[in-house]
Amino acid sequence: MSDIPCQLPAPDRLIHEPARLAILTVLSSCVAADFVFLQGVTGLSKGNLSVQLANLEQAGMVIMTREIIDKKTRTTVRLSDRGVKAMEEYWRTMDEIRARADNGANGRGSRRVK
């Protein structure tokens, strides 16, 4: 067995943050979602959701659309093409990490403590 630690791929830190991952996962499962729906499903406060959406928009991961309906602003969010690709890559990376962990648990590629 080797004493050299195995190099795991690093997940995208922008996506891997729990609040942003929750938002992006929800958006991956639908065409678009409005702010109120995202707040309800993620459990984030209005302020935290706003900050995280702004971060994701600035990174080009989501596209936000604002419209006035009955004198109220409705914010709708969807994944951008870049966001779709980034999420696909994120899940591939996580699958690779999980596969390596499974191999290690089976005695391949890891050191076991007895």
N, CA, C and O atoms as a GROMACS GRO file, in nm:
protein
  456
    1MET      N    1   0.083  -0.118   0.000
    1MET     CA    2   0.000   0.000   0.000
    1MET      C    3   0.087   0.124   0.000
    1MET      O    4   0.195   0.125   0.059
    2SER      N    5   0.041   0.224  -0.064
    2SER     CA    6   0.119   0.347  -0.079
    2SER      C    7   0.088   0.444   0.033
    2SER      O    8  -0.025   0.452   0.082
    3ASP      N    9   0.192   0.520   0.073
    3ASP     CA   10   0.172   0.626   0.171
    3ASP      C   11   0.136   0.758   0.104
    3ASP      O   12   0.115   0.859   0.173
    4ILE      N   13   0.129   0.760  -0.028
    4ILE     CA   14   0.094   0.881  -0.101
    4ILE      C   15  -0.058   0.897  -0.097
    4ILE      O   16  -0.131   0.807  -0.140
    5PRO      N   17  -0.107   1.012  -0.045
    5PRO     CA   18  -0.252   1.031  -0.039
    5PRO      C   19  -0.312   1.041  -0.179
    5PRO      O   20  -0.250   1.096  -0.271
    6CYS      N   21  -0.429   0.988  -0.194
    6CYS     CA   22  -0.495   0.995  -0.324
    6CYS      C   23  -0.546   1.137  -0.346
    6CYS      O   24  -0.598   1.201  -0.254
    7GLN      N   25  -0.532   1.184  -0.468
    7GLN     CA   26  -0.576   1.319  -0.502
    7GLN      C   27  -0.721   1.313  -0.549
    7GLN      O   28  -0.752   1.254  -0.653
    8LEU      N   29  -0.808   1.374  -0.473
    8LEU     CA   30  -0.948   1.381  -0.512
    8LEU      C   31  -0.972   1.508  -0.591
    8LEU      O   32  -0.908   1.610  -0.566
    9PRO      N   33  -1.064   1.502  -0.687
    9PRO     CA   34  -1.096   1.625  -0.759
    9PRO      C   35  -1.163   1.724  -0.664
    9PRO      O   36  -1.232   1.684  -0.570
   10ALA      N   37  -1.142   1.851  -0.687
   10ALA     CA   38  -1.199   1.954  -0.601
   10ALA      C   39  -1.332   2.001  -0.660
   10ALA      O   40  -1.337   2.040  -0.777
   11PRO      N   41  -1.439   1.998  -0.580
   11PRO     CA   42  -1.566   2.051  -0.630
   11PRO      C   43  -1.557   2.203  -0.645
   11PRO      O   44  -1.481   2.270  -0.575
   12ASP      N   45  -1.634   2.256  -0.736
   12ASP     CA   46  -1.641   2.400  -0.759
   12ASP      C   47  -1.688   2.468  -0.630
   12ASP      O   48  -1.799   2.442  -0.583
   13ARG      N   49  -1.606   2.555  -0.573
   13ARG     CA   50  -1.636   2.618  -0.444
   13ARG      C   51  -1.756   2.712  -0.453
   13ARG      O   52  -1.827   2.730  -0.355
   14LEU      N   53  -1.778   2.772  -0.568
   14LEU     CA   54  -1.894   2.859  -0.585
   14LEU      C   55  -2.021   2.778  -0.568
   14LEU      O   56  -2.115   2.822  -0.502
   15ILE      N   57  -2.025   2.661  -0.628
   15ILE     CA   58  -2.144   2.576  -0.622
   15ILE      C   59  -2.152   2.501  -0.491
   15ILE      O   60  -2.262   2.482  -0.438
   16HIS      N   61  -2.041   2.458  -0.436
   16HIS     CA   62  -2.038   2.367  -0.322
   16HIS      C   63  -2.089   2.431  -0.192
   16HIS      O   64  -2.120   2.358  -0.098
   17GLU      N   65  -2.098   2.562  -0.184
   17GLU     CA   66  -2.150   2.630  -0.065
   17GLU      C   67  -2.297   2.587  -0.049
   17GLU      O   68  -2.371   2.590  -0.147
   18PRO      N   69  -2.340   2.546   0.072
   18PRO     CA   70  -2.472   2.485   0.089
   18PRO      C   71  -2.590   2.566   0.036
   18PRO      O   72  -2.677   2.508  -0.031
   19ALA      N   73  -2.597   2.694   0.062
   19ALA     CA   74  -2.711   2.774   0.015
   19ALA      C   75  -2.714   2.779  -0.138
   19ALA      O   76  -2.820   2.762  -0.199
   20ARG      N   77  -2.599   2.803  -0.198
   20ARG     CA   78  -2.595   2.811  -0.344
   20ARG      C   79  -2.622   2.676  -0.407
   20ARG      O   80  -2.688   2.668  -0.511
   21LEU      N   81  -2.572   2.569  -0.346
   21LEU     CA   82  -2.599   2.435  -0.398
   21LEU      C   83  -2.748   2.405  -0.393
   21LEU      O   84  -2.803   2.346  -0.487
   22ALA      N   85  -2.814   2.445  -0.286
   22ALA     CA   86  -2.959   2.424  -0.275
   22ALA      C   87  -3.032   2.499  -0.387
   22ALA      O   88  -3.120   2.443  -0.452
   23ILE      N   89  -2.996   2.623  -0.408
   23ILE     CA   90  -3.060   2.704  -0.512
   23ILE      C   91  -3.038   2.642  -0.649
   23ILE      O   92  -3.132   2.624  -0.726
   24LEU      N   93  -2.914   2.609  -0.679
   24LEU     CA   94  -2.880   2.554  -0.810
   24LEU      C   95  -2.943   2.417  -0.834
   24LEU      O   96  -2.981   2.384  -0.946
   25THR      N   97  -2.955   2.338  -0.729
   25THR     CA   98  -3.018   2.206  -0.742
   25THR      C   99  -3.166   2.222  -0.774
   25THR      O  100  -3.219   2.151  -0.860
   26VAL      N  101  -3.232   2.314  -0.707
   26VAL     CA  102  -3.374   2.341  -0.737
   26VAL      C  103  -3.388   2.387  -0.882
   26VAL      O  104  -3.472   2.337  -0.956
   27LEU      N  105  -3.304   2.483  -0.921
   27LEU     CA  106  -3.313   2.537  -1.057
   27LEU      C  107  -3.279   2.432  -1.162
   27LEU      O  108  -3.325   2.442  -1.276
   28SER      N  109  -3.200   2.333  -1.126
   28SER     CA  110  -3.166   2.225  -1.220
   28SER      C  111  -3.286   2.136  -1.249
   28SER      O  112  -3.289   2.066  -1.350
   29SER      N  113  -3.383   2.140  -1.161
   29SER     CA  114  -3.498   2.050  -1.176
   29SER      C  115  -3.620   2.118  -1.239
   29SER      O  116  -3.725   2.055  -1.251
   30CYS      N  117  -3.607   2.243  -1.279
   30CYS     CA  118  -3.720   2.313  -1.338
   30CYS      C  119  -3.671   2.414  -1.441
   30CYS      O  120  -3.552   2.444  -1.448
   31VAL      N  121  -3.762   2.466  -1.520
   31VAL     CA  122  -3.727   2.566  -1.621
   31VAL      C  123  -3.688   2.696  -1.553
   31VAL      O  124  -3.588   2.758  -1.590
   32ALA      N  125  -3.767   2.738  -1.456
   32ALA     CA  126  -3.742   2.861  -1.381
   32ALA      C  127  -3.821   2.855  -1.251
   32ALA      O  128  -3.914   2.776  -1.236
   33ALA      N  129  -3.782   2.940  -1.158
   33ALA     CA  130  -3.852   2.945  -1.029
   33ALA      C  131  -3.858   3.089  -0.983
   33ALA      O  132  -3.765   3.166  -1.008
   34ASP      N  133  -3.967   3.126  -0.916
   34ASP     CA  134  -3.970   3.262  -0.865
   34ASP      C  135  -3.909   3.268  -0.726
   34ASP      O  136  -3.889   3.165  -0.660
   35PHE      N  137  -3.880   3.388  -0.683
   35PHE     CA  138  -3.809   3.413  -0.558
   35PHE      C  139  -3.882   3.348  -0.440
   35PHE      O  140  -3.819   3.284  -0.355
   36VAL      N  141  -4.013   3.366  -0.434
   36VAL     CA  142  -4.091   3.314  -0.320
   36VAL      C  143  -4.082   3.161  -0.315
   36VAL      O  144  -4.068   3.103  -0.208
   37PHE      N  145  -4.090   3.097  -0.431
   37PHE     CA  146  -4.078   2.951  -0.436
   37PHE      C  147  -3.939   2.907  -0.389
   37PHE      O  148  -3.927   2.816  -0.307
   38LEU      N  149  -3.835   2.974  -0.440
   38LEU     CA  150  -3.698   2.939  -0.400
   38LEU      C  151  -3.679   2.958  -0.249
   38LEU      O  152  -3.615   2.876  -0.184
   39GLN      N  153  -3.734   3.064  -0.196
   39GLN     CA  154  -3.722   3.088  -0.052
   39GLN      C  155  -3.789   2.976   0.027
   39GLN      O  156  -3.734   2.926   0.125
   40GLY      N  157  -3.906   2.936  -0.016
   40GLY     CA  158  -3.978   2.830   0.054
   40GLY      C  159  -3.909   2.696   0.047
   40GLY      O  160  -3.899   2.626   0.148
   41VAL      N  161  -3.860   2.660  -0.069
   41VAL     CA  162  -3.801   2.528  -0.085
   41VAL      C  163  -3.660   2.518  -0.025
   41VAL      O  164  -3.619   2.411   0.020
   42THR      N  165  -3.587   2.629  -0.024
   42THR     CA  166  -3.452   2.625   0.032
   42THR      C  167  -3.449   2.657   0.181
   42THR      O  168  -3.354   2.620   0.250
   43GLY      N  169  -3.552   2.725   0.229
   43GLY     CA  170  -3.554   2.764   0.371
   43GLY      C  171  -3.464   2.882   0.403
   43GLY      O  172  -3.440   2.911   0.520
   44LEU      N  173  -3.414   2.950   0.300
   44LEU     CA  174  -3.326   3.065   0.322
   44LEU      C  175  -3.407   3.190   0.354
   44LEU      O  176  -3.522   3.203   0.311
   45SER      N  177  -3.347   3.280   0.429
   45SER     CA  178  -3.412   3.408   0.455
   45SER      C  179  -3.412   3.490   0.326
   45SER      O  180  -3.336   3.461   0.234
   46LYS      N  181  -3.497   3.592   0.321
   46LYS     CA  182  -3.500   3.679   0.202
   46LYS      C  183  -3.363   3.740   0.176
   46LYS      O  184  -3.317   3.743   0.062
   47GLY      N  185  -3.299   3.788   0.281
   47GLY     CA  186  -3.169   3.851   0.267
   47GLY      C  187  -3.063   3.755   0.216
   47GLY      O  188  -2.988   3.788   0.124
   48ASN      N  189  -3.056   3.636   0.275
   48ASN     CA  190  -2.957   3.538   0.233
   48ASN      C  191  -2.982   3.493   0.090
   48ASN      O  192  -2.889   3.482   0.011
   49LEU      N  193  -3.108   3.467   0.057
   49LEU     CA  194  -3.141   3.426  -0.080
   49LEU      C  195  -3.102   3.536  -0.178
   49LEU      O  196  -3.046   3.506  -0.284
   50SER      N  197  -3.131   3.660  -0.145
   50SER     CA  198  -3.096   3.772  -0.233
   50SER      C  199  -2.946   3.779  -0.257
   50SER      O  200  -2.901   3.797  -0.370
   51VAL      N  201  -2.869   3.767  -0.150
   51VAL     CA  202  -2.722   3.773  -0.161
   51VAL      C  203  -2.670   3.657  -0.246
   51VAL      O  204  -2.586   3.677  -0.333
   52GLN      N  205  -2.719   3.537  -0.220
   52GLN     CA  206  -2.671   3.420  -0.294
   52GLN      C  207  -2.710   3.428  -0.442
   52GLN      O  208  -2.631   3.390  -0.528
   53LEU      N  209  -2.830   3.476  -0.470
   53LEU     CA  210  -2.870   3.492  -0.610
   53LEU      C  211  -2.785   3.597  -0.680
   53LEU      O  212  -2.748   3.581  -0.796
   54ALA      N  213  -2.754   3.705  -0.609
   54ALA     CA  214  -2.668   3.809  -0.666
   54ALA      C  215  -2.529   3.752  -0.697
   54ALA      O  216  -2.472   3.781  -0.802
   55ASN      N  217  -2.475   3.670  -0.606
   55ASN     CA  218  -2.346   3.606  -0.630
   55ASN      C  219  -2.351   3.515  -0.753
   55ASN      O  220  -2.259   3.516  -0.835
   56LEU      N  221  -2.458   3.438  -0.764
   56LEU     CA  222  -2.472   3.345  -0.876
   56LEU      C  223  -2.494   3.421  -1.008
   56LEU      O  224  -2.444   3.380  -1.113
   57GLU      N  225  -2.568   3.530  -1.001
   57GLU     CA  226  -2.590   3.611  -1.121
   57GLU      C  227  -2.459   3.675  -1.166
   57GLU      O  228  -2.428   3.677  -1.286
   58GLN      N  229  -2.383   3.727  -1.072
   58GLN     CA  230  -2.255   3.790  -1.103
   58GLN      C  231  -2.159   3.689  -1.166
   58GLN      O  232  -2.079   3.724  -1.252
   59ALA      N  233  -2.166   3.565  -1.121
   59ALA     CA  234  -2.080   3.460  -1.175
   59ALA      C  235  -2.131   3.405  -1.308
   59ALA      O  236  -2.066   3.321  -1.370
   60GLY      N  237  -2.248   3.452  -1.352
   60GLY     CA  238  -2.302   3.407  -1.480
   60GLY      C  239  -2.371   3.272  -1.474
   60GLY      O  240  -2.394   3.209  -1.578
   61MET      N  241  -2.404   3.227  -1.353
   61MET     CA  242  -2.466   3.095  -1.336
   61MET      C  243  -2.618   3.098  -1.351
   61MET      O  244  -2.679   3.000  -1.394
   62VAL      N  245  -2.679   3.211  -1.316
   62VAL     CA  246  -2.824   3.224  -1.325
   62VAL      C  247  -2.860   3.352  -1.399
   62VAL      O  248  -2.780   3.445  -1.409
   63ILE      N  249  -2.981   3.352  -1.449
   63ILE     CA  250  -3.037   3.472  -1.513
   63ILE      C  251  -3.162   3.508  -1.434
   63ILE      O  252  -3.252   3.426  -1.416
   64MET      N  253  -3.166   3.632  -1.387
   64MET     CA  254  -3.282   3.678  -1.311
   64MET      C  255  -3.362   3.776  -1.396
   64MET      O  256  -3.307   3.863  -1.463
   65THR      N  257  -3.493   3.759  -1.391
   65THR     CA  258  -3.585   3.846  -1.463
   65THR      C  259  -3.680   3.907  -1.361
   65THR      O  260  -3.737   3.838  -1.278
   66ARG      N  261  -3.695   4.039  -1.370
   66ARG     CA  262  -3.786   4.108  -1.278
   66ARG      C  263  -3.899   4.170  -1.359
   66ARG      O  264  -3.876   4.232  -1.462
   67GLU      N  265  -4.021   4.151  -1.310
   67GLU     CA  266  -4.137   4.210  -1.376
   67GLU      C  267  -4.235   4.259  -1.270
   67GLU      O  268  -4.235   4.209  -1.157
   68ILE      N  269  -4.316   4.355  -1.306
   68ILE     CA  270  -4.416   4.409  -1.214
   68ILE      C  271  -4.549   4.341  -1.246
   68ILE      O  272  -4.599   4.347  -1.358
   69ILE      N  273  -4.606   4.278  -1.144
   69ILE     CA  274  -4.736   4.214  -1.156
   69ILE      C  275  -4.821   4.264  -1.039
   69ILE      O  276  -4.785   4.247  -0.923
   70ASP      N  277  -4.934   4.326  -1.071
   70ASP     CA  278  -5.022   4.383  -0.969
   70ASP      C  279  -4.946   4.472  -0.871
   70ASP      O  280  -4.961   4.461  -0.750
   71LYS      N  281  -4.863   4.559  -0.926
   71LYS     CA  282  -4.785   4.657  -0.850
   71LYS      C  283  -4.681   4.594  -0.756
   71LYS      O  284  -4.631   4.660  -0.665
   72LYS      N  285  -4.650   4.467  -0.779
   72LYS     CA  286  -4.547   4.398  -0.700
   72LYS      C  287  -4.441   4.343  -0.795
   72LYS      O  288  -4.471   4.298  -0.905
   73THR      N  289  -4.317   4.348  -0.749
   73THR     CA  290  -4.208   4.294  -0.830
   73THR      C  291  -4.203   4.143  -0.814
   73THR      O  292  -4.204   4.091  -0.703
   74ARG      N  293  -4.196   4.075  -0.927
   74ARG     CA  294  -4.180   3.929  -0.926
   74ARG      C  295  -4.045   3.899  -0.989
   74ARG      O  296  -4.020   3.935  -1.104
   75THR      N  297  -3.959   3.832  -0.913
   75THR     CA  298  -3.828   3.793  -0.961
   75THR      C  299  -3.830   3.645  -0.997
   75THR      O  300  -3.862   3.560  -0.914
   76THR      N  301  -3.796   3.616  -1.120
   76THR     CA  302  -3.789   3.478  -1.168
   76THR      C  303  -3.643   3.447  -1.200
   76THR      O  304  -3.572   3.530  -1.256
   77VAL      N  305  -3.601   3.327  -1.164
   77VAL     CA  306  -3.461   3.287  -1.180
   77VAL      C  307  -3.456   3.157  -1.260
   77VAL      O  308  -3.538   3.067  -1.242
   78ARG      N  309  -3.357   3.150  -1.348
   78ARG     CA  310  -3.332   3.026  -1.422
   78ARG      C  311  -3.183   3.008  -1.438
   78ARG      O  312  -3.106   3.104  -1.431
   79LEU      N  313  -3.142   2.885  -1.460
   79LEU     CA  314  -3.001   2.858  -1.486
   79LEU      C  315  -2.962   2.912  -1.622
   79LEU      O  316  -3.039   2.900  -1.718
   80SER      N  317  -2.846   2.971  -1.632
   80SER     CA  318  -2.790   3.010  -1.761
   80SER      C  319  -2.729   2.886  -1.824
   80SER      O  320  -2.717   2.782  -1.760
   81ASP      N  321  -2.689   2.898  -1.950
   81ASP     CA  322  -2.619   2.785  -2.014
   81ASP      C  323  -2.493   2.752  -1.935
   81ASP      O  324  -2.460   2.634  -1.916
   82ARG      N  325  -2.422   2.855  -1.890
   82ARG     CA  326  -2.302   2.833  -1.809
   82ARG      C  327  -2.337   2.760  -1.679
   82ARG      O  328  -2.263   2.671  -1.635
   83GLY      N  329  -2.448   2.797  -1.619
   83GLY     CA  330  -2.492   2.732  -1.495
   83GLY      C  331  -2.525   2.586  -1.516
   83GLY      O  332  -2.492   2.501  -1.433
   84VAL      N  333  -2.592   2.556  -1.627
   84VAL     CA  334  -2.625   2.416  -1.659
   84VAL      C  335  -2.497   2.334  -1.672
   84VAL      O  336  -2.486   2.226  -1.614
   85LYS      N  337  -2.401   2.387  -1.747
   85LYS     CA  338  -2.274   2.315  -1.768
   85LYS      C  339  -2.198   2.300  -1.637
   85LYS      O  340  -2.140   2.195  -1.610
   86ALA      N  341  -2.198   2.405  -1.556
   86ALA     CA  342  -2.127   2.401  -1.428
   86ALA      C  343  -2.189   2.297  -1.334
   86ALA      O  344  -2.117   2.226  -1.263
   87MET      N  345  -2.320   2.287  -1.333
   87MET     CA  346  -2.386   2.187  -1.248
   87MET      C  347  -2.359   2.046  -1.298
   87MET      O  348  -2.338   1.955  -1.218
   88GLU      N  349  -2.358   2.027  -1.428
   88GLU     CA  350  -2.325   1.895  -1.482
   88GLU      C  351  -2.184   1.855  -1.441
   88GLU      O  352  -2.161   1.741  -1.400
   89GLU      N  353  -2.091   1.948  -1.451
   89GLU     CA  354  -1.952   1.921  -1.412
   89GLU      C  355  -1.943   1.897  -1.261
   89GLU      O  356  -1.869   1.809  -1.217
   90TYR      N  357  -2.017   1.974  -1.183
   90TYR     CA  358  -2.016   1.957  -1.038
   90TYR      C  359  -2.060   1.815  -1.001
   90TYR      O  360  -1.996   1.749  -0.919
   91TRP      N  361  -2.170   1.767  -1.060
   91TRP     CA  362  -2.220   1.634  -1.026
   91TRP      C  363  -2.126   1.525  -1.077
   91TRP      O  364  -2.112   1.421  -1.012
   92ARG      N  365  -2.060   1.547  -1.191
   92ARG     CA  366  -1.958   1.450  -1.237
   92ARG      C  367  -1.844   1.442  -1.135
   92ARG      O  368  -1.798   1.333  -1.102
   93THR      N  369  -1.800   1.557  -1.087
   93THR     CA  370  -1.693   1.561  -0.986
   93THR      C  371  -1.737   1.489  -0.859
   93THR      O  372  -1.661   1.409  -0.804
   94MET      N  373  -1.857   1.515  -0.814
   94MET     CA  374  -1.907   1.452  -0.691
   94MET      C  375  -1.921   1.301  -0.711
   94MET      O  376  -1.892   1.223  -0.620
   95ASP      N  377  -1.965   1.258  -0.831
   95ASP     CA  378  -1.973   1.115  -0.861
   95ASP      C  379  -1.835   1.050  -0.856
   95ASP      O  380  -1.820   0.938  -0.807
   96GLU      N  381  -1.734   1.122  -0.907
   96GLU     CA  382  -1.597   1.069  -0.904
   96GLU      C  383  -1.547   1.057  -0.761
   96GLU      O  384  -1.484   0.958  -0.725
   97ILE      N  385  -1.575   1.157  -0.679
   97ILE     CA  386  -1.534   1.152  -0.538
   97ILE      C  387  -1.602   1.034  -0.469
   97ILE      O  388  -1.539   0.960  -0.395
   98ARG      N  389  -1.732   1.018  -0.495
   98ARG     CA  390  -1.807   0.908  -0.433
   98ARG      C  391  -1.753   0.773  -0.480
   98ARG      O  392  -1.740   0.680  -0.400
   99ALA      N  393  -1.723   0.762  -0.609
   99ALA     CA  394  -1.671   0.636  -0.662
   99ALA      C  395  -1.537   0.602  -0.598
   99ALA      O  396  -1.511   0.486  -0.565
  100ARG      N  397  -1.453   0.702  -0.582
  100ARG     CA  398  -1.323   0.677  -0.517
  100ARG      C  399  -1.342   0.640  -0.371
  100ARG      O  400  -1.269   0.555  -0.319
  101ALA      N  401  -1.437   0.701  -0.306
  101ALA     CA  402  -1.464   0.667  -0.165
  101ALA      C  403  -1.515   0.523  -0.156
  101ALA      O  404  -1.477   0.449  -0.065
  102ASP      N  405  -1.602   0.483  -0.249
  102ASP     CA  406  -1.654   0.346  -0.252
  102ASP      C  407  -1.541   0.247  -0.275
  102ASP      O  408  -1.536   0.142  -0.212
  103ASN      N  409  -1.449   0.280  -0.365
  103ASN     CA  410  -1.335   0.192  -0.391
  103ASN      C  411  -1.248   0.181  -0.267
  103ASN      O  412  -1.201   0.072  -0.234
  104GLY      N  413  -1.227   0.291  -0.198
  104GLY     CA  414  -1.148   0.290  -0.075
  104GLY      C  415  -1.215   0.208   0.034
  104GLY      O  416  -1.147   0.139   0.110
  105ALA      N  417  -1.346   0.214   0.041
  105ALA     CA  418  -1.418   0.137   0.141
  105ALA      C  419  -1.409  -0.013   0.114
  105ALA      O  420  -1.425  -0.096   0.204
  106ASN      N  421  -1.384  -0.047  -0.012
  106ASN     CA  422  -1.370  -0.188  -0.049
  106ASN      C  423  -1.226  -0.236  -0.040
  106ASN      O  424  -1.195  -0.348  -0.082
  107GLY      N  425  -1.137  -0.153   0.014
  107GLY     CA  426  -1.000  -0.194   0.031
  107GLY      C  427  -0.908  -0.162  -0.083
  107GLY      O  428  -0.791  -0.201  -0.080
  108ARG      N  429  -0.956  -0.092  -0.183
  108ARG     CA  430  -0.873  -0.058  -0.299
  108ARG      C  431  -0.838   0.090  -0.291
  108ARG      O  432  -0.926   0.176  -0.287
  109GLY      N  433  -0.710   0.118  -0.290
  109GLY     CA  434  -0.665   0.256  -0.299
  109GLY      C  435  -0.668   0.333  -0.170
  109GLY      O  436  -0.651   0.455  -0.172
  110SER      N  437  -0.687   0.267  -0.058
  110SER     CA  438  -0.683   0.341   0.069
  110SER      C  439  -0.617   0.256   0.176
  110SER      O  440  -0.609   0.133   0.164
  111ARG      N  441  -0.572   0.321   0.279
  111ARG     CA  442  -0.513   0.249   0.392
  111ARG      C  443  -0.620   0.230   0.497
  111ARG      O  444  -0.696   0.322   0.528
  112ARG      N  445  -0.624   0.113   0.550
  112ARG     CA  446  -0.721   0.084   0.656
  112ARG      C  447  -0.650   0.076   0.790
  112ARG      O  448  -0.538   0.027   0.801
  113VAL      N  449  -0.718   0.126   0.889
  113VAL     CA  450  -0.666   0.118   1.027
  113VAL      C  451  -0.732  -0.002   1.092
  113VAL      O  452  -0.854  -0.019   1.085
  114LYS      N  453  -0.648  -0.085   1.155
  114LYS     CA  454  -0.704  -0.206   1.219
  114LYS      C  455  -0.713  -0.187   1.368
  114LYS      O  456  -0.757  -0.277   1.440
   0.00000   0.00000   0.00000
